[in-house]
Amino acid sequence: MMISLPKRPLLRRWCLLTTRLLPLVVCALPFGALMATDSPAPPTQLSDSTIQLRLETFARLDASLYQRSPKVKRLVDETAAVLANDSRLLVLIKHFGLNDQSEALLALARSHAEDSDGDEAIRLLLKLNPEAVQGLAGADSSTLLRLLARNGSGAALDVVIPALLSGKTDDQNQARIVEAICRKKTGAQRLLQGLDESKDPLKKKISEVAIRVLEQTPWNELLTRFRAFGPETPATKNPSLADIQQLLQKEGNADEGRKIFQSATGSCINCHVAEGVGRDLGPNLSEIGKKLGKDALYDAILNPTAGISFDYEGWNLTLNSGDEHTGIIVSRTENSISLKNLLGQVIEVTPSEVFELQKMTTSLMPSGLGQLLGEKPLVDLVAYLSSLGTSSTEPQP
């Protein structure tokens, strides 16, 4: 609905001023009501609707008010106490920079170890109180060490790598920590440095896991160095483009191919989604069978750098802090750059934080997948991929 303003100058100015101030007044109402409460209910008795109102109000406040206004500080601290085991606390800590919530952040990291809230809790802990993670190296804190490994920052690796090389983690957690470390190039480089001084038996165990991860990345120089530490493996021939015609003559098993796609050996689900399963990093393959024939699928697997999909080019991002991230750019504006790394995590930075942003000349998809799989699994994998999006695709059990 259009509002016609009066023609008289003074009245017209008053109307314009009113229309501009009204939204500000409305936004200020919750803050005014909150600040007018001199004797609030004890924190443990706050209703969920009251907590939500406070969080919405706090989000509109200048973060410096926490230090400048005793009443704001009291209300924020009360709300933080109620949210001690609630992931909504992360928003409060991030907005006001609360540096006295280390125990709460550690608890949230443990309880949300398998989702993004756990990653955010560790990130905030490292930013606001990095000393709080120093004691983890000698403690039985495999879950937190795994989250620190996923974080991959210099401060996180300073804790994780000594703990890993101490040999105090069990085999299962050791493998998961190594996998997380080697998903980032900086982490793999730091781990190599640590292995130079570690005991021989530990070198082989750690390197075996690192090799498995790095075979799924474009970092061939790191893979070669880890192989020098790892167990000897028999050389296998990587099928070349000249072999495609022979491979096309072989009949694959799509059901077995699905298992390869979703297995650690195939590693496809680390970067691709098919039939609702996998990580959304590379192109979605749920209908790839409609788009590419088997010859093109073999070509894409055996020579991934030859045809990198638009918007899925790899980038190396180096920050002024020295941290490095590899992945694809999902958003780029004048004020921010968002990069999705190989763990599927989105790293958002400002241009002022960037030391170097370099486009990769090779694909993020590893070039040795044919060699890693062997002929029969490769043929089965292509049979599965070629069935996706076609009438022959069977629903996943």
TIVEX-414070 format. One record per residue (C-alpha): residue number from 1; y, z, x. Coordinates in pm, whole numbers, m for minus. Layout:
! residues N
<r nr="NUM" Y="Y" Z="Z" X="X"/>
...
END
This chain:
! residues 397
<r nr="1" Y="0" Z="0" X="0"/>
<r nr="2" Y="343" Z="m97" X="135"/>
<r nr="3" Y="615" Z="172" X="128"/>
<r nr="4" Y="969" Z="42" X="77"/>
<r nr="5" Y="1227" Z="241" X="273"/>
<r nr="6" Y="1574" Z="320" X="132"/>
<r nr="7" Y="1856" Z="95" X="238"/>
<r nr="8" Y="2101" Z="379" X="314"/>
<r nr="9" Y="2100" Z="432" X="696"/>
<r nr="10" Y="2075" Z="814" X="707"/>
<r nr="11" Y="1808" Z="834" X="440"/>
<r nr="12" Y="1619" Z="549" X="603"/>
<r nr="13" Y="1618" Z="732" X="939"/>
<r nr="14" Y="1496" Z="1052" X="775"/>
<r nr="15" Y="1208" Z="865" X="610"/>
<r nr="16" Y="1108" Z="700" X="939"/>
<r nr="17" Y="1116" Z="1035" X="1119"/>
<r nr="18" Y="904" Z="1196" X="848"/>
<r nr="19" Y="636" Z="925" X="862"/>
<r nr="20" Y="612" Z="963" X="1241"/>
<r nr="21" Y="599" Z="1343" X="1245"/>
<r nr="22" Y="360" Z="1390" X="954"/>
<r nr="23" Y="44" Z="1298" X="1150"/>
<r nr="24" Y="147" Z="1538" X="1428"/>
<r nr="25" Y="201" Z="1818" X="1177"/>
<r nr="26" Y="m138" Z="1756" X="1017"/>
<r nr="27" Y="m310" Z="1761" X="1359"/>
<r nr="28" Y="m132" Z="2086" X="1445"/>
<r nr="29" Y="m250" Z="2269" X="1131"/>
<r nr="30" Y="m594" Z="2368" X="1267"/>
<r nr="31" Y="m435" Z="2493" X="1591"/>
<r nr="32" Y="m177" Z="2695" X="1397"/>
<r nr="33" Y="m444" Z="2851" X="1178"/>
<r nr="34" Y="m655" Z="2931" X="1481"/>
<r nr="35" Y="m371" Z="3089" X="1677"/>
<r nr="36" Y="m264" Z="3296" X="1374"/>
<r nr="37" Y="m596" Z="3482" X="1380"/>
<r nr="38" Y="m515" Z="3806" X="1558"/>
<r nr="39" Y="m841" Z="3982" X="1480"/>
<r nr="40" Y="m1116" Z="3724" X="1478"/>
<r nr="41" Y="m1473" Z="3800" X="1387"/>
<r nr="42" Y="m1698" Z="3913" X="1673"/>
<r nr="43" Y="m1823" Z="3603" X="1859"/>
<r nr="44" Y="m2184" Z="3656" X="1751"/>
<r nr="45" Y="m2071" Z="3638" X="1386"/>
<r nr="46" Y="m1888" Z="3307" X="1409"/>
<r nr="47" Y="m2020" Z="3053" X="1160"/>
<r nr="48" Y="m2116" Z="2705" X="1273"/>
<r nr="49" Y="m1825" Z="2556" X="1074"/>
<r nr="50" Y="m1582" Z="2791" X="1253"/>
<r nr="51" Y="m1725" Z="2695" X="1591"/>
<r nr="52" Y="m1696" Z="2326" X="1506"/>
<r nr="53" Y="m1333" Z="2372" X="1392"/>
<r nr="54" Y="m1254" Z="2548" X="1717"/>
<r nr="55" Y="m1414" Z="2273" X="1925"/>
<r nr="56" Y="m1219" Z="2003" X="1740"/>
<r nr="57" Y="m899" Z="2200" X="1788"/>
<r nr="58" Y="m963" Z="2269" X="2156"/>
<r nr="59" Y="m1018" Z="1897" X="2215"/>
<r nr="60" Y="m654" Z="1834" X="2111"/>
<r nr="61" Y="m511" Z="2099" X="2344"/>
<r nr="62" Y="m370" Z="2048" X="2690"/>
<r nr="63" Y="m635" Z="2191" X="2923"/>
<r nr="64" Y="m367" Z="2387" X="3114"/>
<r nr="65" Y="m317" Z="2612" X="2810"/>
<r nr="66" Y="m636" Z="2793" X="2908"/>
<r nr="67" Y="m449" Z="2934" X="3209"/>
<r nr="68" Y="m105" Z="2964" X="3045"/>
<r nr="69" Y="m192" Z="3118" X="2708"/>
<r nr="70" Y="m389" Z="3447" X="2693"/>
<r nr="71" Y="m473" Z="3383" X="2328"/>
<r nr="72" Y="m613" Z="3035" X="2399"/>
<r nr="73" Y="m813" Z="3176" X="2691"/>
<r nr="74" Y="m957" Z="3453" X="2469"/>
<r nr="75" Y="m1057" Z="3207" X="2196"/>
<r nr="76" Y="m1213" Z="2964" X="2443"/>
<r nr="77" Y="m1407" Z="3240" X="2620"/>
<r nr="78" Y="m1531" Z="3378" X="2285"/>
<r nr="79" Y="m1649" Z="3034" X="2178"/>
<r nr="80" Y="m1817" Z="2973" X="2515"/>
<r nr="81" Y="m2006" Z="3302" X="2478"/>
<r nr="82" Y="m2144" Z="3192" X="2139"/>
<r nr="83" Y="m2246" Z="2852" X="2278"/>
<r nr="84" Y="m2429" Z="2994" X="2582"/>
<r nr="85" Y="m2750" Z="2807" X="2490"/>
<r nr="86" Y="m2590" Z="2519" X="2301"/>
<r nr="87" Y="m2526" Z="2179" X="2460"/>
<r nr="88" Y="m2185" Z="2170" X="2286"/>
<r nr="89" Y="m2076" Z="2412" X="2557"/>
<r nr="90" Y="m2072" Z="2118" X="2798"/>
<r nr="91" Y="m1775" Z="1964" X="2615"/>
<r nr="92" Y="m1584" Z="2293" X="2638"/>
<r nr="93" Y="m1659" Z="2338" X="3008"/>
<r nr="94" Y="m1563" Z="1980" X="3089"/>
<r nr="95" Y="m1233" Z="1989" X="2896"/>
<r nr="96" Y="m1104" Z="2320" X="3033"/>
<r nr="97" Y="m1276" Z="2310" X="3372"/>
<r nr="98" Y="m1446" Z="2647" X="3318"/>
<r nr="99" Y="m1580" Z="2750" X="3660"/>
<r nr="100" Y="m1740" Z="3080" X="3550"/>
<r nr="101" Y="m2023" Z="2924" X="3349"/>
<r nr="102" Y="m2274" Z="2865" X="3628"/>
<r nr="103" Y="m2556" Z="3064" X="3467"/>
<r nr="104" Y="m2504" Z="2891" X="3133"/>
<r nr="105" Y="m2505" Z="2548" X="3303"/>
<r nr="106" Y="m2826" Z="2629" X="3492"/>
<r nr="107" Y="m2990" Z="2741" X="3167"/>
<r nr="108" Y="m2878" Z="2423" X="2986"/>
<r nr="109" Y="m3002" Z="2208" X="3274"/>
<r nr="110" Y="m3347" Z="2369" X="3250"/>
<r nr="111" Y="m3370" Z="2341" X="2872"/>
<r nr="112" Y="m3243" Z="1979" X="2866"/>
<r nr="113" Y="m3418" Z="1854" X="3180"/>
<r nr="114" Y="m3549" Z="1541" X="3009"/>
<r nr="115" Y="m3225" Z="1420" X="2849"/>
<r nr="116" Y="m2867" Z="1336" X="2943"/>
<r nr="117" Y="m2738" Z="1687" X="2865"/>
<r nr="118" Y="m2939" Z="1819" X="3159"/>
<r nr="119" Y="m2781" Z="1557" X="3386"/>
<r nr="120" Y="m2433" Z="1647" X="3258"/>
<r nr="121" Y="m2494" Z="2019" X="3314"/>
<r nr="122" Y="m2588" Z="1956" X="3678"/>
<r nr="123" Y="m2290" Z="1722" X="3726"/>
<r nr="124" Y="m2047" Z="1986" X="3596"/>
<r nr="125" Y="m2212" Z="2256" X="3806"/>
<r nr="126" Y="m2172" Z="2051" X="4122"/>
<r nr="127" Y="m1811" Z="1974" X="4038"/>
<r nr="128" Y="m1696" Z="2322" X="3933"/>
<r nr="129" Y="m1915" Z="2556" X="4137"/>
<r nr="130" Y="m2134" Z="2372" X="4394"/>
<r nr="131" Y="m2221" Z="2701" X="4564"/>
<r nr="132" Y="m2431" Z="2794" X="4260"/>
<r nr="133" Y="m2704" Z="2546" X="4358"/>
<r nr="134" Y="m2733" Z="2647" X="4722"/>
<r nr="135" Y="m2993" Z="2915" X="4656"/>
<r nr="136" Y="m3227" Z="2670" X="4485"/>
<r nr="137" Y="m3370" Z="2541" X="4812"/>
<r nr="138" Y="m3591" Z="2845" X="4861"/>
<r nr="139" Y="m3664" Z="2916" X="4497"/>
<r nr="140" Y="m3930" Z="2787" X="4261"/>
<r nr="141" Y="m3686" Z="2557" X="4084"/>
<r nr="142" Y="m3866" Z="2224" X="4065"/>
<r nr="143" Y="m3697" Z="2126" X="3736"/>
<r nr="144" Y="m3349" Z="2184" X="3875"/>
<r nr="145" Y="m3438" Z="2013" X="4203"/>
<r nr="146" Y="m3551" Z="1709" X="4006"/>
<r nr="147" Y="m3218" Z="1703" X="3818"/>
<r nr="148" Y="m3028" Z="1735" X="4145"/>
<r nr="149" Y="m3232" Z="1445" X="4283"/>
<r nr="150" Y="m3139" Z="1236" X="3979"/>
<r nr="151" Y="m2773" Z="1325" X="4034"/>
<r nr="152" Y="m2797" Z="1185" X="4386"/>
<r nr="153" Y="m2455" Z="1302" X="4508"/>
<r nr="154" Y="m2410" Z="1423" X="4865"/>
<r nr="155" Y="m2388" Z="1786" X="4752"/>
<r nr="156" Y="m2706" Z="1749" X="4546"/>
<r nr="157" Y="m2903" Z="1585" X="4828"/>
<r nr="158" Y="m2794" Z="1861" X="5068"/>
<r nr="159" Y="m3001" Z="2097" X="4852"/>
<r nr="160" Y="m3286" Z="1872" X="4740"/>
<r nr="161" Y="m3399" Z="1711" X="5064"/>
<r nr="162" Y="m3441" Z="2035" X="5266"/>
<r nr="163" Y="m3630" Z="2188" X="4971"/>
<r nr="164" Y="m3854" Z="1881" X="4948"/>
<r nr="165" Y="m3927" Z="1870" X="5321"/>
<r nr="166" Y="m4006" Z="2241" X="5327"/>
<r nr="167" Y="m4333" Z="2154" X="5151"/>
<r nr="168" Y="m4292" Z="2430" X="4891"/>
<r nr="169" Y="m4309" Z="2200" X="4586"/>
<r nr="170" Y="m4645" Z="2107" X="4436"/>
<r nr="171" Y="m4770" Z="1746" X="4458"/>
<r nr="172" Y="m4669" Z="1649" X="4103"/>
<r nr="173" Y="m4313" Z="1778" X="4129"/>
<r nr="174" Y="m4285" Z="1649" X="4483"/>
<r nr="175" Y="m4363" Z="1297" X="4360"/>
<r nr="176" Y="m4111" Z="1318" X="4075"/>
<r nr="177" Y="m3839" Z="1443" X="4308"/>
<r nr="178" Y="m3906" Z="1164" X="4561"/>
<r nr="179" Y="m3900" Z="905" X="4281"/>
<r nr="180" Y="m3561" Z="1031" X="4161"/>
<r nr="181" Y="m3416" Z="1039" X="4514"/>
<r nr="182" Y="m3527" Z="683" X="4593"/>
<r nr="183" Y="m3379" Z="537" X="4274"/>
<r nr="184" Y="m3046" Z="550" X="4458"/>
<r nr="185" Y="m2991" Z="375" X="4788"/>
<r nr="186" Y="m2797" Z="665" X="4939"/>
<r nr="187" Y="m3078" Z="901" X="4845"/>
<r nr="188" Y="m3344" Z="683" X="5009"/>
<r nr="189" Y="m3132" Z="658" X="5324"/>
<r nr="190" Y="m3084" Z="1035" X="5340"/>
<r nr="191" Y="m3455" Z="1094" X="5284"/>
<r nr="192" Y="m3538" Z="863" X="5575"/>
<r nr="193" Y="m3313" Z="1067" X="5800"/>
<r nr="194" Y="m3492" Z="1383" X="5692"/>
<r nr="195" Y="m3837" Z="1234" X="5748"/>
<r nr="196" Y="m3752" Z="1167" X="6112"/>
<r nr="197" Y="m3769" Z="1545" X="6169"/>
<r nr="198" Y="m4053" Z="1636" X="5929"/>
<r nr="199" Y="m4423" Z="1699" X="5995"/>
<r nr="200" Y="m4659" Z="1400" X="6006"/>
<r nr="201" Y="m4874" Z="1489" X="5699"/>
<r nr="202" Y="m4561" Z="1530" X="5486"/>
<r nr="203" Y="m4426" Z="1196" X="5603"/>
<r nr="204" Y="m4726" Z="1010" X="5467"/>
<r nr="205" Y="m4728" Z="1185" X="5128"/>
<r nr="206" Y="m4356" Z="1139" X="5070"/>
<r nr="207" Y="m4346" Z="785" X="5208"/>
<r nr="208" Y="m4632" Z="675" X="4983"/>
<r nr="209" Y="m4428" Z="767" X="4675"/>
<r nr="210" Y="m4107" Z="625" X="4822"/>
<r nr="211" Y="m4279" Z="293" X="4894"/>
<r nr="212" Y="m4401" Z="269" X="4536"/>
<r nr="213" Y="m4044" Z="318" X="4410"/>
<r nr="214" Y="m3873" Z="93" X="4664"/>
<r nr="215" Y="m4113" Z="m191" X="4589"/>
<r nr="216" Y="m3931" Z="m202" X="4254"/>
<r nr="217" Y="m3585" Z="m237" X="4413"/>
<r nr="218" Y="m3399" Z="m503" X="4615"/>
<r nr="219" Y="m3367" Z="m270" X="4918"/>
<r nr="220" Y="m3622" Z="m443" X="5141"/>
<r nr="221" Y="m3486" Z="m300" X="5468"/>
<r nr="222" Y="m3545" Z="55" X="5342"/>
<r nr="223" Y="m3891" Z="m38" X="5218"/>
<r nr="224" Y="m3984" Z="m164" X="5565"/>
<r nr="225" Y="m3871" Z="159" X="5728"/>
<r nr="226" Y="m4067" Z="377" X="5485"/>
<r nr="227" Y="m4378" Z="167" X="5544"/>
<r nr="228" Y="m4361" Z="268" X="5909"/>
<r nr="229" Y="m4415" Z="630" X="5796"/>
<r nr="230" Y="m4659" Z="559" X="5513"/>
<r nr="231" Y="m5029" Z="480" X="5504"/>
<r nr="232" Y="m5148" Z="141" X="5624"/>
<r nr="233" Y="m5212" Z="m106" X="5344"/>
<r nr="234" Y="m5400" Z="m435" X="5365"/>
<r nr="235" Y="m5174" Z="m739" X="5355"/>
<r nr="236" Y="m5189" Z="m937" X="5033"/>
<r nr="237" Y="m5049" Z="m1278" X="4963"/>
<r nr="238" Y="m4746" Z="m1299" X="4734"/>
<r nr="239" Y="m4804" Z="m1595" X="4498"/>
<r nr="240" Y="m4552" Z="m1867" X="4578"/>
<r nr="241" Y="m4386" Z="m2114" X="4346"/>
<r nr="242" Y="m4642" Z="m2371" X="4460"/>
<r nr="243" Y="m4915" Z="m2149" X="4309"/>
<r nr="244" Y="m4768" Z="m2158" X="3959"/>
<r nr="245" Y="m4961" Z="m2468" X="3854"/>
<r nr="246" Y="m5287" Z="m2297" X="3949"/>
<r nr="247" Y="m5184" Z="m1976" X="3771"/>
<r nr="248" Y="m5108" Z="m2173" X="3454"/>
<r nr="249" Y="m5471" Z="m2281" X="3439"/>
<r nr="250" Y="m5592" Z="m1921" X="3413"/>
<r nr="251" Y="m5633" Z="m1736" X="3083"/>
<r nr="252" Y="m5467" Z="m1394" X="3067"/>
<r nr="253" Y="m5530" Z="m1094" X="2844"/>
<r nr="254" Y="m5212" Z="m992" X="2655"/>
<r nr="255" Y="m5346" Z="m642" X="2576"/>
<r nr="256" Y="m5408" Z="m578" X="2945"/>
<r nr="257" Y="m5068" Z="m729" X="3018"/>
<r nr="258" Y="m4902" Z="m477" X="2787"/>
<r nr="259" Y="m5062" Z="m197" X="2988"/>
<r nr="260" Y="m4932" Z="m351" X="3311"/>
<r nr="261" Y="m4583" Z="m384" X="3161"/>
<r nr="262" Y="m4578" Z="m14" X="3071"/>
<r nr="263" Y="m4750" Z="114" X="3387"/>
<r nr="264" Y="m4599" Z="262" X="3700"/>
<r nr="265" Y="m4752" Z="m23" X="3900"/>
<r nr="266" Y="m4590" Z="m295" X="3692"/>
<r nr="267" Y="m4265" Z="m96" X="3672"/>
<r nr="268" Y="m4129" Z="m339" X="3411"/>
<r nr="269" Y="m4030" Z="m61" X="3169"/>
<r nr="270" Y="m3801" Z="88" X="3435"/>
<r nr="271" Y="m3554" Z="m192" X="3362"/>
<r nr="272" Y="m3665" Z="m379" X="3049"/>
<r nr="273" Y="m3737" Z="m306" X="2682"/>
<r nr="274" Y="m4022" Z="m478" X="2497"/>
<r nr="275" Y="m4154" Z="m376" X="2155"/>
<r nr="276" Y="m3916" Z="m80" X="2155"/>
<r nr="277" Y="m4055" Z="63" X="2481"/>
<r nr="278" Y="m3868" Z="77" X="2813"/>
<r nr="279" Y="m3525" Z="132" X="2969"/>
<r nr="280" Y="m3224" Z="m70" X="2863"/>
<r nr="281" Y="m3103" Z="m191" X="3202"/>
<r nr="282" Y="m3208" Z="m554" X="3240"/>
<r nr="283" Y="m3242" Z="m818" X="2963"/>
<r nr="284" Y="m3438" Z="m716" X="2652"/>
<r nr="285" Y="m3773" Z="m896" X="2658"/>
<r nr="286" Y="m3885" Z="m830" X="2301"/>
<r nr="287" Y="m3856" Z="m1203" X="2214"/>
<r nr="288" Y="m3889" Z="m1358" X="2558"/>
<r nr="289" Y="m4194" Z="m1557" X="2447"/>
<r nr="290" Y="m3969" Z="m1761" X="2217"/>
<r nr="291" Y="m3728" Z="m1845" X="2496"/>
<r nr="292" Y="m3938" Z="m1915" X="2806"/>
<r nr="293" Y="m4268" Z="m2091" X="2865"/>
<r nr="294" Y="m4531" Z="m1949" X="3097"/>
<r nr="295" Y="m4414" Z="m2163" X="3388"/>
<r nr="296" Y="m4060" Z="m2024" X="3356"/>
<r nr="297" Y="m4196" Z="m1667" X="3325"/>
<r nr="298" Y="m4393" Z="m1705" X="3649"/>
<r nr="299" Y="m4084" Z="m1850" X="3816"/>
<r nr="300" Y="m3867" Z="m1558" X="3697"/>
<r nr="301" Y="m4119" Z="m1302" X="3825"/>
<r nr="302" Y="m4194" Z="m1465" X="4160"/>
<r nr="303" Y="m3838" Z="m1575" X="4240"/>
<r nr="304" Y="m3602" Z="m1347" X="4044"/>
<r nr="305" Y="m3293" Z="m1420" X="4253"/>
<r nr="306" Y="m3302" Z="m1790" X="4161"/>
<r nr="307" Y="m3195" Z="m1726" X="3801"/>
<r nr="308" Y="m3006" Z="m1401" X="3744"/>
<r nr="309" Y="m2901" Z="m1363" X="3380"/>
<r nr="310" Y="m2527" Z="m1354" X="3306"/>
<r nr="311" Y="m2393" Z="m996" X="3281"/>
<r nr="312" Y="m2701" Z="m862" X="3462"/>
<r nr="313" Y="m2582" Z="m925" X="3817"/>
<r nr="314" Y="m2632" Z="m634" X="4054"/>
<r nr="315" Y="m2340" Z="m447" X="4207"/>
<r nr="316" Y="m2308" Z="m193" X="4487"/>
<r nr="317" Y="m2040" Z="67" X="4414"/>
<r nr="318" Y="m1918" Z="286" X="4700"/>
<r nr="319" Y="m1680" Z="571" X="4620"/>
<r nr="320" Y="m1418" Z="730" X="4842"/>
<r nr="321" Y="m1640" Z="1040" X="4846"/>
<r nr="322" Y="m1913" Z="837" X="5019"/>
<r nr="323" Y="m2144" Z="831" X="4717"/>
<r nr="324" Y="m2310" Z="496" X="4649"/>
<r nr="325" Y="m2444" Z="357" X="4321"/>
<r nr="326" Y="m2637" Z="38" X="4250"/>
<r nr="327" Y="m2670" Z="m120" X="3906"/>
<r nr="328" Y="m2497" Z="m344" X="3654"/>
<r nr="329" Y="m2139" Z="m320" X="3533"/>
<r nr="330" Y="m2133" Z="m243" X="3161"/>
<r nr="331" Y="m1756" Z="m207" X="3126"/>
<r nr="332" Y="m1453" Z="m283" X="3341"/>
<r nr="333" Y="m1089" Z="m226" X="3246"/>
<r nr="334" Y="m765" Z="m156" X="3430"/>
<r nr="335" Y="m833" Z="217" X="3403"/>
<r nr="336" Y="m1209" Z="255" X="3444"/>
<r nr="337" Y="m1532" Z="101" X="3573"/>
<r nr="338" Y="m1866" Z="189" X="3414"/>
<r nr="339" Y="m2185" Z="107" X="3605"/>
<r nr="340" Y="m2538" Z="166" X="3476"/>
<r nr="341" Y="m2759" Z="266" X="3769"/>
<r nr="342" Y="m3133" Z="216" X="3821"/>
<r nr="343" Y="m3205" Z="541" X="3635"/>
<r nr="344" Y="m3026" Z="409" X="3328"/>
<r nr="345" Y="m2739" Z="655" X="3380"/>
<r nr="346" Y="m2384" Z="529" X="3321"/>
<r nr="347" Y="m2144" Z="620" X="3603"/>
<r nr="348" Y="m1779" Z="601" X="3497"/>
<r nr="349" Y="m1507" Z="607" X="3762"/>
<r nr="350" Y="m1141" Z="516" X="3794"/>
<r nr="351" Y="m1029" Z="234" X="4026"/>
<r nr="352" Y="m860" Z="492" X="4252"/>
<r nr="353" Y="m1202" Z="651" X="4322"/>
<r nr="354" Y="m1354" Z="322" X="4440"/>
<r nr="355" Y="m1381" Z="245" X="4811"/>
<r nr="356" Y="m1574" Z="m80" X="4764"/>
<r nr="357" Y="m1730" Z="m272" X="4474"/>
<r nr="358" Y="m1952" Z="m552" X="4602"/>
<r nr="359" Y="m2157" Z="m801" X="4403"/>
<r nr="360" Y="m2515" Z="m833" X="4525"/>
<r nr="361" Y="m2646" Z="m1167" X="4641"/>
<r nr="362" Y="m3000" Z="m1083" X="4529"/>
<r nr="363" Y="m3145" Z="m978" X="4195"/>
<r nr="364" Y="m3199" Z="m613" X="4106"/>
<r nr="365" Y="m3553" Z="m719" X="4018"/>
<r nr="366" Y="m3781" Z="m690" X="4324"/>
<r nr="367" Y="m3906" Z="m1017" X="4470"/>
<r nr="368" Y="m4251" Z="m889" X="4572"/>
<r nr="369" Y="m4387" Z="m810" X="4227"/>
<r nr="370" Y="m4653" Z="m1080" X="4248"/>
<r nr="371" Y="m4778" Z="m936" X="4575"/>
<r nr="372" Y="m4767" Z="m582" X="4435"/>
<r nr="373" Y="m4967" Z="m669" X="4123"/>
<r nr="374" Y="m5222" Z="m919" X="4248"/>
<r nr="375" Y="m5332" Z="m1236" X="4069"/>
<r nr="376" Y="m5530" Z="m1102" X="3769"/>
<r nr="377" Y="m5270" Z="m841" X="3657"/>
<r nr="378" Y="m4994" Z="m1099" X="3705"/>
<r nr="379" Y="m5172" Z="m1350" X="3479"/>
<r nr="380" Y="m5228" Z="m1077" X="3218"/>
<r nr="381" Y="m4861" Z="m973" X="3235"/>
<r nr="382" Y="m4742" Z="m1330" X="3176"/>
<r nr="383" Y="m4987" Z="m1364" X="2884"/>
<r nr="384" Y="m4828" Z="m1055" X="2727"/>
<r nr="385" Y="m4470" Z="m1167" X="2789"/>
<r nr="386" Y="m4538" Z="m1512" X="2648"/>
<r nr="387" Y="m4669" Z="m1352" X="2327"/>
<r nr="388" Y="m4351" Z="m1148" X="2264"/>
<r nr="389" Y="m4148" Z="m1269" X="1970"/>
<r nr="390" Y="m4422" Z="m1505" X="1855"/>
<r nr="391" Y="m4666" Z="m1473" X="1567"/>
<r nr="392" Y="m4938" Z="m1386" X="1815"/>
<r nr="393" Y="m4770" Z="m1059" X="1914"/>
<r nr="394" Y="m4973" Z="m769" X="1787"/>
<r nr="395" Y="m4804" Z="m442" X="1699"/>
<r nr="396" Y="m4830" Z="m181" X="1970"/>
<r nr="397" Y="m5090" Z="88" X="1895"/>
END
